[in-house]
Amino acid sequence: MEQINNIEIESFSSLFYTGSWTIIDILILLIALDILSGVIKAMRNHTLKSSIANLGLAKKISIFIVIIVANIADLFFKADGVIVNGTVSFYLFGEAISVVENCAIIGVPIPDVLKKRLGVIENQNEK
């Protein structure tokens, strides 16, 4: 009976995510870094507001909702992780770009190779 319950739990949890956990871990780290760098940027620019922060947090939570939907689509279409891993990768790169942009605005020098690879605008300090 316990074995059946474990199988049911694993089957149910597979609806949420069946892709690579490594890229989910990286995404979670980048989201945390984006939130932190965004707060620092807002403090530097004297624009820190709870309403804006709450909206940003809601957007970050919504990322995981979209990932769950992508996972369900992946399972439905038997895409072997292509849809869900592609979706996670999309958000992963978006978060990485946002972190680098926030740091550039804060005044952190960004190496040219990173700017070129992530497509970050060179004049971020002027914003």
N, CA, C and O atoms as a GROMACS GRO file, in nm:
protein
  508
    1MET      N    1   0.083  -0.120   0.000
    1MET     CA    2   0.000   0.000   0.000
    1MET      C    3   0.087   0.126   0.000
    1MET      O    4   0.058   0.221  -0.072
    2GLU      N    5   0.193   0.125   0.080
    2GLU     CA    6   0.282   0.240   0.087
    2GLU      C    7   0.348   0.265  -0.049
    2GLU      O    8   0.368   0.380  -0.089
    3GLN      N    9   0.382   0.157  -0.118
    3GLN     CA   10   0.444   0.169  -0.249
    3GLN      C   11   0.346   0.232  -0.350
    3GLN      O   12   0.386   0.312  -0.434
    4ILE      N   13   0.219   0.197  -0.341
    4ILE     CA   14   0.118   0.255  -0.429
    4ILE      C   15   0.104   0.404  -0.401
    4ILE      O   16   0.094   0.484  -0.494
    5ASN      N   17   0.104   0.444  -0.273
    5ASN     CA   18   0.096   0.585  -0.237
    5ASN      C   19   0.215   0.663  -0.291
    5ASN      O   20   0.199   0.775  -0.338
    6ASN      N   21   0.336   0.605  -0.283
    6ASN     CA   22   0.455   0.672  -0.335
    6ASN      C   23   0.444   0.692  -0.486
    6ASN      O   24   0.482   0.797  -0.537
    7ILE      N   25   0.394   0.592  -0.556
    7ILE     CA   26   0.377   0.602  -0.700
    7ILE      C   27   0.275   0.711  -0.734
    7ILE      O   28   0.294   0.788  -0.828
    8GLU      N   29   0.166   0.718  -0.656
    8GLU     CA   30   0.065   0.821  -0.679
    8GLU      C   31   0.122   0.960  -0.656
    8GLU      O   32   0.096   1.052  -0.734
    9ILE      N   33   0.200   0.975  -0.551
    9ILE     CA   34   0.262   1.105  -0.521
    9ILE      C   35   0.359   1.143  -0.632
    9ILE      O   36   0.360   1.258  -0.676
   10GLU      N   37   0.441   1.048  -0.677
   10GLU     CA   38   0.537   1.077  -0.784
   10GLU      C   39   0.464   1.111  -0.913
   10GLU      O   40   0.506   1.201  -0.986
   11SER      N   41   0.356   1.040  -0.943
   11SER     CA   42   0.279   1.070  -1.064
   11SER      C   43   0.218   1.209  -1.057
   11SER      O   44   0.221   1.283  -1.156
   12PHE      N   45   0.164   1.245  -0.941
   12PHE     CA   46   0.104   1.377  -0.925
   12PHE      C   47   0.210   1.486  -0.934
   12PHE      O   48   0.189   1.588  -0.999
   13SER      N   49   0.324   1.464  -0.868
   13SER     CA   50   0.429   1.566  -0.869
   13SER      C   51   0.490   1.581  -1.008
   13SER      O   52   0.543   1.688  -1.039
   14SER      N   53   0.484   1.478  -1.091
   14SER     CA   54   0.538   1.489  -1.226
   14SER      C   55   0.456   1.586  -1.311
   14SER      O   56   0.505   1.634  -1.414
   15LEU      N   57   0.333   1.616  -1.270
   15LEU     CA   58   0.255   1.716  -1.341
   15LEU      C   59   0.315   1.855  -1.325
   15LEU      O   60   0.300   1.941  -1.412
   16PHE      N   61   0.384   1.878  -1.214
   16PHE     CA   62   0.442   2.009  -1.186
   16PHE      C   63   0.573   2.030  -1.259
   16PHE      O   64   0.596   2.138  -1.314
   17TYR      N   65   0.660   1.927  -1.261
   17TYR     CA   66   0.788   1.945  -1.328
   17TYR      C   67   0.856   1.812  -1.351
   17TYR      O   68   0.874   1.733  -1.258
   18THR      N   69   0.893   1.787  -1.476
   18THR     CA   70   0.964   1.664  -1.511
   18THR      C   71   1.095   1.693  -1.582
   18THR      O   72   1.164   1.601  -1.627
   19GLY      N   73   1.130   1.820  -1.594
   19GLY     CA   74   1.252   1.858  -1.666
   19GLY      C   75   1.376   1.844  -1.578
   19GLY      O   76   1.376   1.773  -1.477
   20SER      N   77   1.479   1.912  -1.618
   20SER     CA   78   1.607   1.908  -1.547
   20SER      C   79   1.601   1.995  -1.421
   20SER      O   80   1.575   2.115  -1.428
   21TRP      N   81   1.624   1.933  -1.307
   21TRP     CA   82   1.620   2.008  -1.180
   21TRP      C   83   1.737   2.104  -1.168
   21TRP      O   84   1.729   2.203  -1.096
   22THR      N   85   1.846   2.076  -1.239
   22THR     CA   86   1.961   2.166  -1.234
   22THR      C   87   1.924   2.304  -1.287
   22THR      O   88   1.958   2.405  -1.226
   23ILE      N   89   1.853   2.309  -1.400
   23ILE     CA   90   1.819   2.441  -1.453
   23ILE      C   91   1.712   2.510  -1.368
   23ILE      O   92   1.705   2.633  -1.365
   24ILE      N   93   1.628   2.432  -1.301
   24ILE     CA   94   1.531   2.494  -1.208
   24ILE      C   95   1.607   2.556  -1.090
   24ILE      O   96   1.575   2.667  -1.047
   25ASP      N   97   1.707   2.484  -1.038
   25ASP     CA   98   1.787   2.540  -0.929
   25ASP      C   99   1.855   2.670  -0.971
   25ASP      O  100   1.858   2.767  -0.896
   26ILE      N  101   1.910   2.670  -1.092
   26ILE     CA  102   1.975   2.791  -1.143
   26ILE      C  103   1.873   2.903  -1.160
   26ILE      O  104   1.901   3.018  -1.126
   27LEU      N  105   1.754   2.870  -1.211
   27LEU     CA  106   1.649   2.971  -1.227
   27LEU      C  107   1.610   3.030  -1.092
   27LEU      O  108   1.595   3.152  -1.081
   28ILE      N  109   1.593   2.948  -0.992
   28ILE     CA  110   1.557   2.997  -0.858
   28ILE      C  111   1.665   3.091  -0.805
   28ILE      O  112   1.635   3.195  -0.748
   29LEU      N  113   1.791   3.053  -0.825
   29LEU     CA  114   1.902   3.139  -0.782
   29LEU      C  115   1.900   3.272  -0.856
   29LEU      O  116   1.916   3.378  -0.795
   30LEU      N  117   1.879   3.268  -0.988
   30LEU     CA  118   1.877   3.392  -1.066
   30LEU      C  119   1.757   3.480  -1.029
   30LEU      O  120   1.769   3.602  -1.028
   31ILE      N  121   1.644   3.419  -1.000
   31ILE     CA  122   1.527   3.498  -0.956
   31ILE      C  123   1.559   3.568  -0.824
   31ILE      O  124   1.527   3.686  -0.806
   32ALA      N  125   1.621   3.496  -0.732
   32ALA     CA  126   1.658   3.557  -0.603
   32ALA      C  127   1.757   3.672  -0.625
   32ALA      O  128   1.745   3.777  -0.564
   33LEU      N  129   1.855   3.649  -0.713
   33LEU     CA  130   1.954   3.755  -0.742
   33LEU      C  131   1.888   3.874  -0.811
   33LEU      O  132   1.927   3.988  -0.786
   34ASP      N  133   1.790   3.848  -0.897
   34ASP     CA  134   1.720   3.957  -0.964
   34ASP      C  135   1.640   4.040  -0.865
   34ASP      O  136   1.639   4.163  -0.872
   35ILE      N  137   1.574   3.973  -0.774
   35ILE     CA  138   1.498   4.045  -0.670
   35ILE      C  139   1.593   4.130  -0.586
   35ILE      O  140   1.567   4.248  -0.562
   36LEU      N  141   1.702   4.070  -0.542
   36LEU     CA  142   1.800   4.142  -0.460
   36LEU      C  143   1.860   4.260  -0.535
   36LEU      O  144   1.867   4.371  -0.482
   37SER      N  145   1.905   4.237  -0.659
   37SER     CA  146   1.965   4.346  -0.736
   37SER      C  147   1.861   4.453  -0.770
   37SER      O  148   1.895   4.571  -0.778
   38GLY      N  149   1.736   4.412  -0.791
   38GLY     CA  150   1.630   4.508  -0.817
   38GLY      C  151   1.601   4.598  -0.697
   38GLY      O  152   1.577   4.717  -0.712
   39VAL      N  153   1.604   4.539  -0.578
   39VAL     CA  154   1.584   4.618  -0.456
   39VAL      C  155   1.700   4.716  -0.437
   39VAL      O  156   1.678   4.833  -0.403
   40ILE      N  157   1.822   4.668  -0.458
   40ILE     CA  158   1.939   4.756  -0.446
   40ILE      C  159   1.930   4.871  -0.547
   40ILE      O  160   1.957   4.986  -0.513
   41LYS      N  161   1.891   4.839  -0.671
   41LYS     CA  162   1.876   4.941  -0.775
   41LYS      C  163   1.770   5.044  -0.733
   41LYS      O  164   1.792   5.164  -0.747
   42ALA      N  165   1.657   4.996  -0.682
   42ALA     CA  166   1.549   5.087  -0.641
   42ALA      C  167   1.594   5.174  -0.523
   42ALA      O  168   1.560   5.293  -0.518
   43MET      N  169   1.670   5.117  -0.430
   43MET     CA  170   1.721   5.196  -0.318
   43MET      C  171   1.817   5.304  -0.369
   43MET      O  172   1.813   5.418  -0.322
   44ARG      N  173   1.903   5.266  -0.463
   44ARG     CA  174   2.000   5.362  -0.518
   44ARG      C  175   1.928   5.477  -0.589
   44ARG      O  176   1.968   5.592  -0.578
   45ASN      N  177   1.820   5.444  -0.661
   45ASN     CA  178   1.747   5.545  -0.736
   45ASN      C  179   1.635   5.611  -0.655
   45ASN      O  180   1.562   5.695  -0.707
   46HIS      N  181   1.623   5.574  -0.528
   46HIS     CA  182   1.519   5.626  -0.439
   46HIS      C  183   1.379   5.603  -0.496
   46HIS      O  184   1.293   5.691  -0.489
   47THR      N  185   1.359   5.483  -0.551
   47THR     CA  186   1.228   5.448  -0.609
   47THR      C  187   1.171   5.320  -0.549
   47THR      O  188   1.085   5.256  -0.609
   48LEU      N  189   1.218   5.284  -0.432
   48LEU     CA  190   1.171   5.162  -0.367
   48LEU      C  191   1.028   5.181  -0.316
   48LEU      O  192   1.003   5.264  -0.228
   49LYS      N  193   0.934   5.103  -0.374
   49LYS     CA  194   0.793   5.112  -0.335
   49LYS      C  195   0.740   4.970  -0.319
   49LYS      O  196   0.770   4.882  -0.400
   50SER      N  197   0.662   4.950  -0.216
   50SER     CA  198   0.609   4.816  -0.191
   50SER      C  199   0.514   4.770  -0.301
   50SER      O  200   0.509   4.651  -0.332
   51SER      N  201   0.439   4.862  -0.360
   51SER     CA  202   0.345   4.822  -0.465
   51SER      C  203   0.420   4.770  -0.588
   51SER      O  204   0.376   4.673  -0.650
   52ILE      N  205   0.530   4.832  -0.622
   52ILE     CA  206   0.611   4.786  -0.736
   52ILE      C  207   0.677   4.653  -0.700
   52ILE      O  208   0.684   4.563  -0.784
   53ALA      N  209   0.726   4.642  -0.577
   53ALA     CA  210   0.790   4.517  -0.533
   53ALA      C  211   0.690   4.401  -0.533
   53ALA      O  212   0.723   4.290  -0.573
   54ASN      N  213   0.569   4.428  -0.489
   54ASN     CA  214   0.466   4.324  -0.487
   54ASN      C  215   0.432   4.277  -0.628
   54ASN      O  216   0.413   4.158  -0.652
   55LEU      N  217   0.423   4.371  -0.721
   55LEU     CA  218   0.395   4.335  -0.860
   55LEU      C  219   0.510   4.251  -0.917
   55LEU      O  220   0.486   4.152  -0.987
   56GLY      N  221   0.633   4.289  -0.886
   56GLY     CA  222   0.748   4.212  -0.930
   56GLY      C  223   0.749   4.072  -0.873
   56GLY      O  224   0.780   3.976  -0.944
   57LEU      N  225   0.714   4.059  -0.747
   57LEU     CA  226   0.707   3.927  -0.684
   57LEU      C  227   0.598   3.842  -0.747
   57LEU      O  228   0.616   3.722  -0.768
   58ALA      N  229   0.484   3.903  -0.778
   58ALA     CA  230   0.376   3.831  -0.844
   58ALA      C  231   0.420   3.780  -0.981
   58ALA      O  232   0.384   3.670  -1.022
   59LYS      N  233   0.498   3.860  -1.053
   59LYS     CA  234   0.551   3.818  -1.183
   59LYS      C  235   0.645   3.699  -1.167
   59LYS      O  236   0.642   3.606  -1.248
   60LYS      N  237   0.728   3.702  -1.064
   60LYS     CA  238   0.822   3.592  -1.041
   60LYS      C  239   0.745   3.463  -1.009
   60LYS      O  240   0.782   3.356  -1.056
   61ILE      N  241   0.642   3.472  -0.930
   61ILE     CA  242   0.560   3.355  -0.899
   61ILE      C  243   0.491   3.304  -1.026
   61ILE      O  244   0.479   3.184  -1.046
   62SER      N  245   0.447   3.397  -1.109
   62SER     CA  246   0.380   3.360  -1.234
   62SER      C  247   0.472   3.283  -1.328
   62SER      O  248   0.425   3.202  -1.409
   63ILE      N  249   0.600   3.307  -1.319
   63ILE     CA  250   0.696   3.230  -1.400
   63ILE      C  251   0.679   3.081  -1.372
   63ILE      O  252   0.679   2.999  -1.465
   64PHE      N  253   0.665   3.046  -1.246
   64PHE     CA  254   0.651   2.905  -1.210
   64PHE      C  255   0.516   2.848  -1.254
   64PHE      O  256   0.505   2.729  -1.284
   65ILE      N  257   0.415   2.932  -1.259
   65ILE     CA  258   0.286   2.887  -1.312
   65ILE      C  259   0.300   2.852  -1.460
   65ILE      O  260   0.249   2.749  -1.505
   66VAL      N  261   0.369   2.937  -1.535
   66VAL     CA  262   0.391   2.910  -1.677
   66VAL      C  263   0.474   2.784  -1.696
   66VAL      O  264   0.449   2.706  -1.788
   67ILE      N  265   0.572   2.763  -1.609
   67ILE     CA  266   0.656   2.642  -1.618
   67ILE      C  267   0.571   2.517  -1.593
   67ILE      O  268   0.590   2.416  -1.660
   68ILE      N  269   0.480   2.524  -1.499
   68ILE     CA  270   0.391   2.410  -1.473
   68ILE      C  271   0.304   2.382  -1.595
   68ILE      O  272   0.286   2.266  -1.633
   69VAL      N  273   0.250   2.487  -1.657
   69VAL     CA  274   0.169   2.469  -1.778
   69VAL      C  275   0.254   2.410  -1.890
   69VAL      O  276   0.209   2.322  -1.963
   70ALA      N  277   0.377   2.458  -1.905
   70ALA     CA  278   0.468   2.403  -2.007
   70ALA      C  279   0.498   2.256  -1.980
   70ALA      O  280   0.508   2.177  -2.074
   71ASN      N  281   0.511   2.221  -1.854
   71ASN     CA  282   0.535   2.082  -1.819
   71ASN      C  283   0.417   1.993  -1.857
   71ASN      O  284   0.435   1.884  -1.910
   72ILE      N  285   0.297   2.042  -1.829
   72ILE     CA  286   0.177   1.965  -1.865
   72ILE      C  287   0.170   1.949  -2.017
   72ILE      O  288   0.138   1.841  -2.066
   73ALA      N  289   0.198   2.056  -2.090
   73ALA     CA  290   0.200   2.047  -2.237
   73ALA      C  291   0.306   1.949  -2.283
   73ALA      O  292   0.284   1.872  -2.376
   74ASP      N  293   0.420   1.951  -2.218
   74ASP     CA  294   0.528   1.859  -2.252
   74ASP      C  295   0.485   1.714  -2.233
   74ASP      O  296   0.512   1.629  -2.317
   75LEU      N  297   0.418   1.688  -2.122
   75LEU     CA  298   0.368   1.553  -2.096
   75LEU      C  299   0.260   1.515  -2.196
   75LEU      O  300   0.258   1.403  -2.246
   76PHE      N  301   0.169   1.607  -2.224
   76PHE     CA  302   0.058   1.579  -2.315
   76PHE      C  303   0.107   1.547  -2.457
   76PHE      O  304   0.059   1.453  -2.521
   77PHE      N  305   0.204   1.626  -2.503
   77PHE     CA  306   0.255   1.608  -2.639
   77PHE      C  307   0.372   1.509  -2.647
   77PHE      O  308   0.428   1.485  -2.753
   78LYS      N  309   0.406   1.453  -2.529
   78LYS     CA  310   0.518   1.357  -2.523
   78LYS      C  311   0.643   1.415  -2.589
   78LYS      O  312   0.704   1.352  -2.676
   79ALA      N  313   0.680   1.534  -2.547
   79ALA     CA  314   0.790   1.608  -2.609
   79ALA      C  315   0.925   1.581  -2.542
   79ALA      O  316   1.024   1.644  -2.576
   80ASP      N  317   0.928   1.489  -2.448
   80ASP     CA  318   1.053   1.449  -2.382
   80ASP      C  319   1.132   1.566  -2.322
   80ASP      O  320   1.255   1.567  -2.328
   81GLY      N  321   1.063   1.661  -2.264
   81GLY     CA  322   1.130   1.771  -2.194
   81GLY      C  323   1.162   1.892  -2.279
   81GLY      O  324   1.210   1.992  -2.227
   82VAL      N  325   1.137   1.884  -2.408
   82VAL     CA  326   1.172   1.994  -2.497
   82VAL      C  327   1.095   2.121  -2.460
   82VAL      O  328   1.153   2.229  -2.452
   83ILE      N  329   0.966   2.109  -2.439
   83ILE     CA  330   0.882   2.227  -2.411
   83ILE      C  331   0.916   2.285  -2.274
   83ILE      O  332   0.939   2.405  -2.262
   84VAL      N  333   0.921   2.201  -2.172
   84VAL     CA  334   0.943   2.252  -2.037
   84VAL      C  335   1.086   2.304  -2.019
   84VAL      O  336   1.106   2.408  -1.958
   85ASN      N  337   1.184   2.232  -2.071
   85ASN     CA  338   1.322   2.279  -2.057
   85ASN      C  339   1.346   2.405  -2.140
   85ASN      O  340   1.422   2.493  -2.100
   86GLY      N  341   1.280   2.414  -2.256
   86GLY     CA  342   1.289   2.536  -2.335
   86GLY      C  343   1.228   2.655  -2.263
   86GLY      O  344   1.282   2.766  -2.267
   87THR      N  345   1.115   2.631  -2.198
   87THR     CA  346   1.048   2.737  -2.122
   87THR      C  347   1.134   2.783  -2.005
   87THR      O  348   1.150   2.903  -1.983
   88VAL      N  349   1.190   2.688  -1.932
   88VAL     CA  350   1.277   2.724  -1.819
   88VAL      C  351   1.399   2.800  -1.869
   88VAL      O  352   1.441   2.898  -1.808
   89SER      N  353   1.457   2.754  -1.980
   89SER     CA  354   1.574   2.822  -2.036
   89SER      C  355   1.542   2.965  -2.077
   89SER      O  356   1.622   3.056  -2.057
   90PHE      N  357   1.424   2.985  -2.134
   90PHE     CA  358   1.378   3.119  -2.171
   90PHE      C  359   1.380   3.211  -2.049
   90PHE      O  360   1.435   3.321  -2.054
   91TYR      N  361   1.320   3.166  -1.940
   91TYR     CA  362   1.316   3.249  -1.820
   91TYR      C  363   1.454   3.262  -1.756
   91TYR      O  364   1.487   3.366  -1.701
   92LEU      N  365   1.533   3.157  -1.764
   92LEU     CA  366   1.667   3.160  -1.707
   92LEU      C  367   1.750   3.270  -1.772
   92LEU      O  368   1.814   3.349  -1.702
   93PHE      N  369   1.750   3.277  -1.905
   93PHE     CA  370   1.827   3.380  -1.973
   93PHE      C  371   1.770   3.519  -1.947
   93PHE      O  372   1.845   3.616  -1.934
   94GLY      N  373   1.639   3.530  -1.940
   94GLY     CA  374   1.578   3.659  -1.909
   94GLY      C  375   1.618   3.710  -1.772
   94GLY      O  376   1.647   3.828  -1.755
   95GLU      N  377   1.620   3.620  -1.674
   95GLU     CA  378   1.661   3.659  -1.539
   95GLU      C  379   1.808   3.697  -1.535
   95GLU      O  380   1.846   3.793  -1.468
   96ALA      N  381   1.893   3.622  -1.607
   96ALA     CA  382   2.036   3.653  -1.610
   96ALA      C  383   2.059   3.792  -1.669
   96ALA      O  384   2.140   3.869  -1.617
   97ILE      N  385   1.989   3.823  -1.777
   97ILE     CA  386   2.002   3.955  -1.839
   97ILE      C  387   1.957   4.063  -1.742
   97ILE      O  388   2.021   4.167  -1.731
   98SER      N  389   1.846   4.040  -1.673
   98SER     CA  390   1.794   4.138  -1.578
   98SER      C  391   1.891   4.164  -1.463
   98SER      O  392   1.910   4.278  -1.422
   99VAL      N  393   1.954   4.059  -1.412
   99VAL     CA  394   2.051   4.075  -1.304
   99VAL      C  395   2.168   4.160  -1.351
   99VAL      O  396   2.211   4.252  -1.281
  100VAL      N  397   2.220   4.129  -1.469
  100VAL     CA  398   2.335   4.205  -1.522
  100VAL      C  399   2.295   4.350  -1.548
  100VAL      O  400   2.372   4.441  -1.518
  101GLU      N  401   2.176   4.372  -1.604
  101GLU     CA  402   2.129   4.509  -1.628
  101GLU      C  403   2.115   4.586  -1.497
  101GLU      O  404   2.156   4.702  -1.488
  102ASN      N  405   2.056   4.522  -1.396
  102ASN     CA  406   2.042   4.588  -1.265
  102ASN      C  407   2.178   4.625  -1.209
  102ASN      O  408   2.197   4.737  -1.160
  103CYS      N  409   2.273   4.533  -1.217
  103CYS     CA  410   2.407   4.560  -1.166
  103CYS      C  411   2.474   4.673  -1.243
  103CYS      O  412   2.544   4.756  -1.184
  104ALA      N  413   2.454   4.678  -1.374
  104ALA     CA  414   2.510   4.787  -1.455
  104ALA      C  415   2.452   4.921  -1.413
  104ALA      O  416   2.525   5.020  -1.403
  105ILE      N  417   2.322   4.924  -1.388
  105ILE     CA  418   2.256   5.047  -1.344
  105ILE      C  419   2.307   5.090  -1.207
  105ILE      O  420   2.322   5.210  -1.180
  106ILE      N  421   2.332   4.994  -1.120
  106ILE     CA  422   2.384   5.022  -0.986
  106ILE      C  423   2.524   5.082  -0.995
  106ILE      O  424   2.567   5.156  -0.906
  107GLY      N  425   2.595   5.048  -1.103
  107GLY     CA  426   2.730   5.101  -1.120
  107GLY      C  427   2.839   4.995  -1.118
  107GLY      O  428   2.958   5.028  -1.117
  108VAL      N  429   2.799   4.869  -1.116
  108VAL     CA  430   2.896   4.760  -1.117
  108VAL      C  431   2.950   4.746  -1.259
  108VAL      O  432   2.872   4.735  -1.354
  109PRO      N  433   3.084   4.747  -1.275
  109PRO     CA  434   3.138   4.729  -1.410
  109PRO      C  435   3.107   4.587  -1.460
  109PRO      O  436   3.126   4.489  -1.388
  110ILE      N  437   3.059   4.577  -1.584
  110ILE     CA  438   3.022   4.449  -1.643
  110ILE      C  439   3.126   4.415  -1.750
  110ILE      O  440   3.151   4.496  -1.839
  111PRO      N  441   3.186   4.297  -1.741
  111PRO     CA  442   3.285   4.258  -1.843
  111PRO      C  443   3.223   4.258  -1.983
  111PRO      O  444   3.108   4.219  -2.002
  112ASP      N  445   3.302   4.304  -2.081
  112ASP     CA  446   3.253   4.312  -2.219
  112ASP      C  447   3.201   4.179  -2.270
  112ASP      O  448   3.099   4.174  -2.337
  113VAL      N  449   3.271   4.070  -2.237
  113VAL     CA  450   3.229   3.938  -2.287
  113VAL      C  451   3.090   3.902  -2.235
  113VAL      O  452   3.010   3.842  -2.307
  114LEU      N  453   3.060   3.940  -2.112
  114LEU     CA  454   2.927   3.912  -2.055
  114LEU      C  455   2.822   4.001  -2.120
  114LEU      O  456   2.712   3.956  -2.150
  115LYS      N  457   2.856   4.128  -2.143
  115LYS     CA  458   2.763   4.219  -2.210
  115LYS      C  459   2.729   4.167  -2.350
  115LYS      O  460   2.613   4.170  -2.391
  116LYS      N  461   2.830   4.121  -2.421
  116LYS     CA  462   2.808   4.073  -2.558
  116LYS      C  463   2.727   3.944  -2.558
  116LYS      O  464   2.634   3.929  -2.638
  117ARG      N  465   2.760   3.851  -2.470
  117ARG     CA  466   2.691   3.721  -2.468
  117ARG      C  467   2.546   3.733  -2.424
  117ARG      O  468   2.461   3.661  -2.475
  118LEU      N  469   2.518   3.822  -2.332
  118LEU     CA  470   2.381   3.837  -2.282
  118LEU      C  471   2.304   3.946  -2.357
  118LEU      O  472   2.184   3.962  -2.337
  119GLY      N  473   2.374   4.020  -2.442
  119GLY     CA  474   2.307   4.125  -2.520
  119GLY      C  475   2.266   4.243  -2.435
  119GLY      O  476   2.167   4.310  -2.464
  120VAL      N  477   2.342   4.270  -2.330
  120VAL     CA  478   2.310   4.382  -2.241
  120VAL      C  479   2.355   4.512  -2.307
  120VAL      O  480   2.464   4.519  -2.363
  121ILE      N  481   2.270   4.613  -2.301
  121ILE     CA  482   2.300   4.743  -2.359
  121ILE      C  483   2.420   4.803  -2.285
  121ILE      O  484   2.426   4.799  -2.162
  122GLU      N  485   2.514   4.859  -2.361
  122GLU     CA  486   2.637   4.909  -2.302
  122GLU      C  487   2.618   5.033  -2.215
  122GLU      O  488   2.695   5.054  -2.122
  123ASN      N  489   2.519   5.114  -2.242
  123ASN     CA  490   2.502   5.239  -2.169
  123ASN      C  491   2.394   5.228  -2.062
  123ASN      O  492   2.310   5.318  -2.051
  124GLN      N  493   2.394   5.122  -1.986
  124GLN     CA  494   2.293   5.104  -1.882
  124GLN      C  495   2.304   5.208  -1.772
  124GLN      O  496   2.204   5.243  -1.710
  125ASN      N  497   2.425   5.261  -1.746
  125ASN     CA  498   2.443   5.359  -1.639
  125ASN      C  499   2.372   5.490  -1.669
  125ASN      O  500   2.350   5.570  -1.577
  126GLU      N  501   2.337   5.516  -1.795
  126GLU     CA  502   2.271   5.640  -1.830
  126GLU      C  503   2.122   5.639  -1.801
  126GLU      O  504   2.058   5.745  -1.804
  127LYS      N  505   2.064   5.522  -1.771
  127LYS     CA  506   1.920   5.513  -1.745
  127LYS      C  507   1.883   5.576  -1.613
  127LYS      O  508   1.766   5.576  -1.576
   0.00000   0.00000   0.00000
